[in-house]
Each structure stands twice: as C-alpha cells, then as structure tokens.
C-alpha cells in the first residue's frame, strides 16, 4: 500500500517536533500538524515562560540582599507591561526557531488541527485527509479546573502568562508543583498570595522533610498557606450573598465586573472583577483572581481515537507499551498525552526512542527510571529517585543521611532561610536510591547528582569524593553518619 507520508505527527510540542525532525533525517517523508503554536506547553505556556517569571520574581529580594552586603541599592516597582511584552517577544522567537528547525529537516508543516480516522488516515482541519504508514500522537495535556458552579471564573496556569495586569490579591487552589511555583512567583512580584490546599501538606509525592521546609519557607515569604482547606463556593464579588463581601473590598465599595454580570466565557473570565470565595475553614474572602492549579489531563478529546480503535485509559490517557506503541500497531503516542512522566525532557527521549524503534530498526524501550526533576519554588527543590517512604513501602532497608542548615550567603544576612540535603541509601547494596535537595539552584545541583545516581553510585563513592569548599553542595559528600536506619 502506498502512503502520502512515512510518518505523520499530531502535535508540535517538544516531543513531537524532535521525533519529526529525527525521523526526517533518516530519509523518511514526514509531516506534522499543530493547531495552536509550535513549541507546545513547554515553550509557549509552561516551562520557558514560567522560568522567566521565576527570574523576574527574584530581583526585589536580591536588592535586599545587596543592601545587607553593603551596597546602596534600591529598586522601583515591577513593570508588568514591560516584562510581558518582552516575554511574548521571546516566545515568538522560540516558536520561530522550532519552525526553522522543522523546515530545515524537510518536515511538512500543517497549521491546523488533525485527527485520526483509522489506522493510517489523518483528517486535517481544512477538510483534507492524508495517509501515513505511521502516526505519532504528541498532543500533550491541559490544565483542568474543578467541576463547580462558576468554575469558569477561575484562571488556570495557561492564563498566568496572558494577564493584562498583575492582581493585587491572588488565591491559588492546589498544592502541587505548579501551585507552589506560581505562589512564589507572584509573591516575589509583589502580589498578596493566599494558597488553599486540601491535603495535609503541599507537594504530595515528594520527600516529607523537603515538603515541610518549603512550606515553612513559603510562609516566611509572606504566602498565606492553608492546608486541609479548599473552596466550596465562588462567584463575582458583586453577586455574592448579601452582606457577605468584607467591608473595604473593591466590590463593597461599589466595584463591578467591567464586562457586566457573570463572564460568558473563559476569555471573559480573565478580565473579570473581584471574586468572592467561601472556604471549608469558614473564611469568606474576596480576591482579584483565583487560580486553579488542581491538575492536568491528556489532550485526547475529539482526536478520533475511538473511531481508530485506540485504547484510552480511565484518565483519558492513550495506553501504550514500553515502545510507545498503542494497540493499533501503526499508531504511537509520546509525552503527556500518555500520562506516564509529565516532563518535557521525557517526551523528547520518548520521541527519540520511537524513531530508533520504528525508523532505525533498533527496538528501544523508554527508560523511565531515575528521572531527575526540579520544582522552581524559592528556594528550589531538586529530586531524583525514591523518597524515604517509597523505599520503606517497597520493603527496602535504608539508611537516611540528612542535614539542614543556614547557607553562608544568607546566614551572613541573619535570615532564617535553610537548605536541606538528603540521601536515601540501600543498606544492602549501598547504592543511593534517592537524593533530595532544597536550596537555591537545587535544579542545577540535582542534574549533576543525577549522573552519578543513574550510574549506580554508592554512598562510599560519594564519601570518596573530595568536597568543594565553601559550597552548599559539599554537604552531599561530607555526611558520614545516618540520621536513622529503617
């Protein structure tokens, strides 16, 4: 059977673009369709703009530190309009880079939505259909908001990069890494941040000591963090139950939604006026914006997967095997749409493994073991491998090495900031099963540590490594006595 393409990729994020480019370099005829902007979540509405916002949010504190070190330093107000313009210009530039890379690899680009109709057919948004020997779905995921009345008044993470102006007050619902990162970002930019998380502690699934230290640090930075709490109601403040709007709020003073009434759409909601909320702890408060950071879901709705016979899991994820192949042999899927490990570098590696398997005749399973990651809070959290609880639940006997201390840079300023270094070590094999760091630049440190741990380094390998002094990282190779053995 003759096909229009050897490979058709649906989705122009980091994973899909990498797979398309590398496949084309083998001589395959490749096309890619993207209905939004090239670059996907990471480049356009995720990692890249978020990290730039992290950078922006740290400068006020740096000026305070400079003063503590003897500099006659001052800083003015943060200009959101100026930053936002430069941010969007940078995203435009990066999208152009992605397009240039695809064009340079002779990948045919279709700027439209694409769906599958059978094992080898893709229907394009312009009404045309094309055929492909292999189809790769790399459509990523999207943030979700809770199913509640007036839920469309709340923002999701995508909208944080599109705000016309910074709010004075912000309520964040959630306690995962996205919620924590935006809480630190917005607080650093001068926004009064309140955070409700229904769990007992933020960052479920991460090391318990690290979670506790970060929660303490966030509160120290002025974030009003409430655990065991969420909202039960929200509405436009000018439509709140009579007498429920706190005196002195904009709505109480006669402020109204500038669009009039309840917003009719999500776009309208971004411009809505103050929002009244009622929490499970009994608090009734008004905020300029509410951000739902309550999870993400795979982008599988309306892709034609049922018609093509592709199996989909309970959370909407495409079910794949270790080679990213679906139950339909010609259709593969990578990245967040498979809901395996939702990290950009993982999607890229999955795309590379797909090309090795399908176009280079080298069956390559995806390696999801010992993947390092970072949470870009302030300070950062870097982590790889198992937590202490993970290892114990698995029945592993472990030694725990842990130290928390005030780093030299801020101890000099007599600030309470502390850092954490923690190693989880197998008592049987002596291998380091996990490493968890809370510190400025923890993301940079964990990348280097990950190489050693991925290679199977033991605690004795770390002990034999001479420290670099004075650094925070030297603690990783100078902890000699376990704090506990389980």
Secondary structure, 3 states (H helix, E strand, C coil): CCCCEEEEEECCEHHHHHHHHHHHCCCCCEEEECCCCCEHHHHHHCHHHHHHHHHHHCHHHHHHHHHHCCCCCCCCCCCHHHHHHHHHHHHHHHHHHHHHHHHHCCCEEECCCEEEEECCEEEECCCCEEEEEEEEECCCEEECCCCCCCHHHCECHHHHHCCCCCCCEEEEECCCHHHHHHHHHHHHCCCEEEEEECCCCCCCCCCHHHHHHHHHHHHHCCCEEEECCCEEEEEEHHHCCCCCCCCCCCCCCCCCCCCCCCCCCHHHHCCCCCEEEEECCCCEEEECEEEECCCEEECCCCCCHHHHCCCECCCCCECCCCCCECCCCCEEECHHHHCCCCCHHHHHHHHHHHHHHHCCCCCCCCCCCCCCEEECCCCEEEEEECCHHHHHHCCCCEEEEEEEECCHHHHCCCCCCCEEEEEEEECCCCEEEEEEEEECCHHHHHHHHHHHHHCCCEHHHHHCCCCCCCCCHHHHHCCCCCCEEC
